[in-house]
Amino acid sequence: MPLKITHKPEEDVPTPGRTGKVNEDLVALKAEMLKLGQGMVLEIETGSEKAIRGTKALITRASKQLGTRWRHWHMGTKVFAKPTGQVRGRRGRRRKGM
């Protein structure tokens, strides 16, 4: 079934319930990543094995937003992460002018 899209005046539609949701875990993780000292590793207690995958995804998302590359692994319900350096460009790209 195709979507039915119409234009309505702003006064005729309900107002949004709330603004966009901020992922507080992501904000806290990015803050900790920025504070991490040289030669140190983040240790994150997930509390359950089901939360490991989500925590690793959060680390990846935070590292992309910070412009750094992080390595992460887990042991039991703990996830560990450490920086590995700056994100490099994709290989195989052509340079402009070639």
N, C-alpha and C positions, 0 to 999 in steps of 0.2 A: 504494500500500500504506500503510495507516495506521500511525502510530507505536505501538509497544507500550511503555507506560510502567508501571513497577512501583516499589514502595517496598522498600528493603532496609536492613538494619541497617548502620551505618557499618563495623563490623568485617568484613563480608562482601564489601566492595568494595575494589579496589586504590586506593592513595593516589595523588594527582596527582603527575606527574613533576616539575613545577616551578611556581613562581608565575607570575602574569601577566607578559607580556613588555613591557618598557619600550622605547619607541622612542627610542633614544639620540640620533638625529638631531633629533627633535622637541625634546627637552630642550635640546640644544646650540643649536638655532635660537632657541628662546624666550629663552635666556640672552643671546644676541647681540642679539636684538631689544630687550631691556630695556636693554642697554648703549649702544645707538646714540645718538650725539649729535645735537643740533639741526642740521638742514641736511645731514645725512649720508645716504648710501644704502648698503644692504647689497649686496655683490657676492658671489655664490655660484658657484664653479666646479663644474659638475656632472660634467665629465669625458666625457660623451657626450650626444648629442642625445636618446637614449631616456630619460635621467634628468630632462629638463627638466620634463615634465608632472608627475612625482612630486614634484619640488622645489617647483613652484608650488602643488601641493595641500598640501604640508607647510607652506608659508608661510600659506596660507589657514586651515588647522587651528590653527596656532600663534596667529595673530592673533585668531581667535575665542575661544581659550582665554584670551588676554590681555585681551580686551574692547576691542580697537582694530581699526581698519580699515587695511589695507595695500594698496598698489598694487604689482603685480609685472609684469615684462616680461623678455624675454630677447633676447640678441644672441649668435649662435653657440651655444656651450655654456655661456655665463655667464647666470645669472639675477640680476636686480636687483630690490630691493624697498625701498620707503620708506613710512613711515606717512602716512596721510591724515587722521587724526582719530578721534574716538570713534565707535563703532557707534551709529547712530540706530535708533529703533524702526521697525517696518514701517509704511508709509503705509496709510491707510485703516482703521486700527483704530478701534474705537469706544471712547470713554472710558466708564468705569463711571458709572452713574447717568444715562445719557442714553437 
